C-alpha cells in the first residue's frame, strides 16, 4: 500500500509492524493494474456498481480498518494515514467499525493472539516447506489463504464460510483487493524461525517453540528498521499511475491459475512460499536481544533483488485480482 512511497508511510512501517503490506502505494499499484486489466469488461461495470469507485481506492480499506480499536470499536486513525482519508467520514468509519466488531474474536485456530481480522492478512509458513498446507506451523483457519477464499465465495453469492463474517459484496471486494496484494508479499507467506542464538530452525520438526517465531520478519532488524518493512516499501517506479508499460506487460503474461477458483489462494500461497524464500537467502542472524529481536545482516545486492521480486509479485497480484473478477462477472 512510496518509500513507503512517502516519509509518513515509511515511518509507519517501522513503528507499526505489518500495518500496511507493500505500503499503501504498493497496494494501490496492485489495484491500478487490476483496474487496467478489467477496463471495458462486465467486471469493471460490476466493480464500479458495487464500490462506487475503483480497485485502486478499495485496496487500502482493509488496512485502514486496522485503526479501529478492537476494545471500543471506534475508529482512531483520523489524520494518521493520507491514503485512508477517503474513508474518514462518519458513514465509512461506521462500516470499518462494524467489520472489526464482527471479526475481532471469531478465530477458530488458537495459535496467535492478534485480533482475528488482523490475522486475515498473512500466514507464516516456515521456509523449509515446499508447499502451503493447512496444519503446518504458521497456518490457521483465519489466515490470508482462507480469507481470500472467503471473499471470493461472498462475491460468487455463496454463504460466507466461518470463521469469517463478511456481510456484503462491497466489503468482500474491498477485502479481496487488499488480501490478493498481501498474499503476493513474500513475508506475508514465508517466514524464518530462529532460536535464541540466531540459528535457523524448522518449527515443524519436534515440539514447536513459539519463541522461535519472527512474526513475518517484524522481529528481524536492519539497524532500527524491520525486515518486513523493507519488503513493504516499494519504489516510485512500481507505484506509478497509470502503471508502467513494463509492469502491464508482466501482468498480461500471468496465466490464469489452474483448478477451481476456491483453491486459487492455496496455489498462490505455495508459489509465494517457494519463490519468496529468496527474501532470506544470504541473511545472517544475531542472537536475540531482550526484546526478542534479532539483528540481521543483508548480503550485497539485496535491495535490487527485493525490487525485482516486488515488480513480478505486484504484476501477478494485479493480474490475479483481475482474473478472479472477470471469472465471476463474465
C-alpha positions in Angstrom: 0.0 0.0 0.0 6.5 5.3 -1.8 9.4 4.7 0.5 6.8 3.6 1.8 6.5 5.9 -1.1 6.2 8.8 1.3 8.1 9.5 4.5 5.0 9.3 6.7 4.1 5.9 5.4 7.6 4.5 5.7 7.7 5.7 9.4 4.6 3.7 9.9 6.3 0.5 8.7 8.9 0.9 11.3 6.6 1.8 14.1 3.6 -0.3 13.3 5.0 -3.6 12.1 2.9 -5.1 9.3 0.2 -2.4 9.3 0.5 -2.0 5.5 1.8 -4.8 3.4 3.6 -3.3 0.4 2.7 0.1 1.9 -0.5 1.9 0.7 1.1 2.8 -2.7 2.1 -0.8 -3.3 -1.4 -2.0 -2.6 -2.8 0.8 -4.8 -0.4 -0.3 -7.6 -2.0 -3.8 -7.4 -5.4 -2.2 -7.7 -4.3 0.0 -10.6 -3.0 -2.9 -12.6 -6.3 -4.8 -12.0 -8.4 -1.8 -12.9 -6.4 -1.5 -16.2 -6.9 -5.2 -17.0 -10.6 -5.2 -16.5 -11.3 -1.9 -18.2 -14.2 -2.2 -20.6 -15.4 -5.6 -19.3 -18.6 -6.6 -17.4 -16.4 -7.0 -14.4 -15.4 -3.3 -14.5 -19.0 -2.3 -14.6 -19.8 -4.6 -11.6 -16.9 -3.3 -9.6 -18.0 0.3 -10.2 -21.6 -0.6 -9.3 -20.5 -2.3 -6.0 -17.8 0.0 -4.9 -18.8 3.3 -6.3 -15.1 3.7 -7.0 -12.3 1.5 -8.3 -10.0 -1.2 -7.1 -7.1 1.2 -6.5 -9.1 3.1 -3.9 -10.6 0.0 -2.4 -7.2 -1.7 -1.9 -6.3 0.2 1.2 -9.6 -0.3 3.1 -8.6 -3.4 5.0 -5.5 -1.7 6.4 -7.4 1.4 7.3 -9.8 -0.8 9.3 -6.8 -1.7 11.5 -7.1 1.7 13.1 -10.4 0.6 14.7 -9.7 0.0 18.4 -10.7 -3.7 19.0 -11.8 -2.9 22.5 -14.0 0.1 21.9 -14.7 -0.5 18.2 -14.1 3.2 17.5 -12.0 4.3 14.5 -8.9 6.1 15.8 -6.9 6.7 12.7 -8.1 10.1 11.6 -5.3 12.1 10.1 -2.7 9.4 10.5 -2.5 8.0 7.0 -3.2 10.1 4.0 -4.4 7.2 2.0 -7.2 6.5 4.5 -8.6 10.0 4.3 -11.3 8.9 1.8 -12.7 6.6 4.4 -12.6 9.1 7.3 -16.2 10.2 7.4 -18.9 9.0 9.7 -20.6 6.6 7.3 -17.3 4.9 6.2 -15.9 4.8 9.7 -19.1 3.0 10.9 -18.6 0.4 8.2 -15.0 -0.2 9.3 -16.1 -0.4 12.9 -18.8 -2.9 12.1 -16.4 -5.1 10.2 -13.9 -5.2 13.1 -16.7 -5.8 15.6 -17.8 -8.9 13.7 -14.3 -10.2 13.1 -12.3 -9.4 16.2 -12.8 -12.5 18.3 -14.1 -15.2 16.0 -10.8 -17.1 15.4 -11.0 -20.9 15.4 -7.3 -21.6 15.4 -5.9 -20.7 18.8 -2.2 -20.1 18.0 -1.9 -16.3 17.6 -3.1 -13.6 19.9 -3.7 -10.8 17.3 -7.3 -9.8 16.8 -8.8 -12.1 14.1 -9.3 -9.5 11.4 -5.6 -8.7 11.5 -4.7 -12.4 11.1 -6.6 -12.4 7.8 -3.6 -10.6 6.2 -0.9 -13.3 6.4 0.3 -16.8 7.0 3.7 -17.7 8.4 4.9 -20.9 6.8 8.4 -22.0 7.5 10.9 -21.5 4.7 11.7 -25.2 4.8 8.3 -26.2 3.4 7.8 -26.7 -0.3 4.0 -26.1 -0.4 1.3 -24.5 1.6 -0.7 -27.0 3.6 -3.1 -26.5 6.5 -1.7 -27.8 9.7 1.8 -26.6 9.2 3.1 -24.2 11.8 2.1 -20.7 10.9 -1.1 -21.7 9.1 -4.5 -21.1 10.6 -8.2 -21.3 9.6 -8.2 -17.5 9.6 -5.1 -16.8 7.5 -4.8 -14.9 4.2 -5.3 -18.1 2.2 -8.7 -18.8 3.8 -9.6 -15.1 3.9 -9.2 -14.8 0.1 -11.3 -17.9 -0.4 -14.0 -16.5 1.8 -14.2 -13.2 -0.1 -14.4 -15.0 -3.4 -17.3 -17.1 -2.0 -19.2 -14.0 -1.0 -18.7 -12.4 -4.4 -20.0 -15.5 -6.0 -23.2 -15.2 -4.0 -22.3 -18.1 -1.7 -22.6 -18.1 2.1 -19.5 -16.7 3.9 -17.6 -19.6 5.4 -16.6 -19.4 9.0 -14.8 -18.1 10.9 -15.2 -15.0 8.6 -18.1 -12.7 9.0 -18.3 -10.7 5.7 -21.8 -9.4 5.1 -21.8 -7.7 1.7 -20.2 -7.9 -1.7 -18.8 -4.4 -1.2 -17.0 -5.4 2.0 -15.8 -8.6 0.3 -14.5 -6.7 -2.8 -12.6 -4.2 -0.6 -11.1 -7.1 1.3 -10.2 -9.1 -1.7 -8.5 -6.2 -3.4 -6.2 -6.0 -0.4 -5.6 -9.6 0.5 -4.5 -10.5 -3.0 -1.8 -8.0 -2.6 -0.9 -9.4 0.8 -0.5 -13.0 -0.4 1.9 -11.7 -3.1 4.2 -10.0 -0.5 6.7 -12.8 0.3 6.9 -12.0 4.0 3.2 -12.4 4.4 3.5 -16.0 3.5 7.1 -17.4 4.1 8.7 -17.0 7.4 12.0 -17.9 9.1 12.1 -19.4 12.6 15.2 -18.6 14.6 16.3 -19.8 18.0 17.8 -17.5 20.7 21.3 -18.0 19.4 20.4 -16.9 15.9 20.2 -20.4 14.4 17.5 -21.1 11.8 15.3 -23.9 13.0 12.5 -26.0 11.5 9.3 -25.4 13.6 7.5 -28.4 12.1 10.1 -30.8 13.5 9.6 -31.9 17.1 7.8 -29.8 19.6 7.1 -26.3 18.4 8.7 -23.5 20.3 6.8 -20.2 19.9 9.9 -18.2 20.9 11.4 -19.0 17.5 8.8 -17.0 15.6 10.0 -13.9 13.9 6.4 -12.7 13.0 6.9 -12.3 9.3 10.2 -10.6 9.7 8.9 -8.0 12.1 11.4 -9.3 14.8 14.3 -9.1 12.4 16.1 -5.7 12.5 18.4 -4.0 10.0 19.6 -1.3 12.4 16.3 0.1 13.6 14.4 -1.0 10.5 12.3 -4.1 10.3 13.0 -6.6 7.5 9.2 -6.8 7.0 9.1 -3.1 6.5 11.9 -3.3 3.8 9.6 -5.6 1.8 6.6 -3.4 2.4 8.4 -0.4 0.9 8.2 -0.1 -2.9 10.0 2.2 -5.3 8.2 5.0 -7.2 8.7 3.1 -10.5 6.4 0.4 -9.2 3.8 2.7 -7.8 3.2 5.0 -10.8 -0.2 5.8 -12.0 -1.0 4.7 -14.7 1.1 1.6 -14.3 4.2 1.5 -16.4 4.0 -0.4 -19.7 6.7 -2.8 -18.4 4.6 -3.6 -15.4 1.5 -4.1 -17.5 3.4 -6.4 -19.9 4.3 -8.6 -16.9 0.7 -8.6 -15.7 -0.7 -9.6 -19.0 1.6 -12.5 -19.3 0.4 -14.1 -16.0 -1.6 -17.2 -16.8 -4.9 -18.0 -15.1 -4.4 -20.3 -12.1 -5.4 -23.9 -12.8 -8.3 -25.6 -11.0 -11.4 -24.3 -9.2 -11.3 -20.7 -8.0 -11.8 -21.8 -4.4 -8.3 -23.3 -4.5 -6.5 -20.4 -6.2 -5.3 -18.8 -3.0 -3.7 -22.1 -1.9 -1.8 -22.2 -5.2 -0.8 -18.6 -4.8 0.5 -19.2 -1.3 2.6 -22.2 -2.4 4.0 -20.0 -5.2 4.8 -17.1 -2.8 6.3 -19.6 -0.4 8.7 -21.2 -2.9 9.6 -18.0 -4.7 9.7 -15.9 -1.6 12.5 -17.8 0.1 14.9 -15.6 -1.8 14.0 -12.9 0.8 16.1 -14.9 3.3 18.9 -16.0 1.1 22.3 -14.9 2.4 20.9 -13.3 5.6 22.8 -13.8 8.9 21.0 -13.6 12.3 22.5 -12.4 15.6 21.4 -13.8 18.9 18.2 -12.3 20.2 18.1 -9.2 22.3 16.0 -8.5 25.4 13.0 -7.6 23.2 13.2 -10.9 21.3 14.6 -9.1 18.2 17.4 -10.4 16.0 19.8 -8.0 14.3 20.4 -9.2 10.7 23.0 -8.5 8.0 21.8 -8.4 4.4 24.0 -9.7 1.5 25.3 -7.5 -1.3 22.8 -6.7 -3.9 19.8 -7.4 -1.6 17.9 -4.1 -2.5 17.9 -4.9 -6.2 16.9 -8.5 -5.5 14.0 -7.2 -3.5 12.8 -4.8 -6.1 13.0 -7.4 -8.9 10.8 -9.8 -6.8 8.4 -7.0 -5.9 7.9 -6.0 -9.5 6.9 -9.5 -10.5 4.7 -10.0 -7.5 2.8 -6.8 -7.9 2.2 -7.6 -11.5 1.0 -11.1 -10.6 -1.3 -9.7 -7.8 -2.9 -7.2 -10.1 -3.4 -9.8 -12.8 -4.8 -12.4 -10.5 -7.2 -9.9 -8.9 -8.5 -9.1 -12.4 -8.7 -12.8 -13.3 -10.9 -13.5 -10.2 -13.3 -10.7 -11.1 -13.6 -11.5 -14.8 -14.2 -15.1 -13.9 -17.1 -14.1 -11.6 -18.5 -11.4 -13.8 -18.1 -12.5 -17.4 
